[in-house]
């Protein structure tokens, strides 16, 4: 059985489906950004890995002033600033 375009449109309307372009009323998600994460949450979707990482990086940037792990130089500077050579008693 082959449906005409008009019959297909009527069937889509009758069963309450949306056309794919109608689902993007707010535009495409900006993956890999905090805004993208908010867009996922607004649509009640799970965050994609890129957006999840963007949220982590933004948190680290706000909290620590950097993202990712300490460099060797940063580690040594922290160790030396504790005054005990970095060793625990």
Protein Blocks (a to p, Z undefined) as FASTA:
>chain_A
ZZdfklmmmmmmmnopacfklmmmnopadehiaklmmmmmmnopacdfklmmmmmmmmmm
mmnopgcjddfklmmmmmmmnonnopaZZ
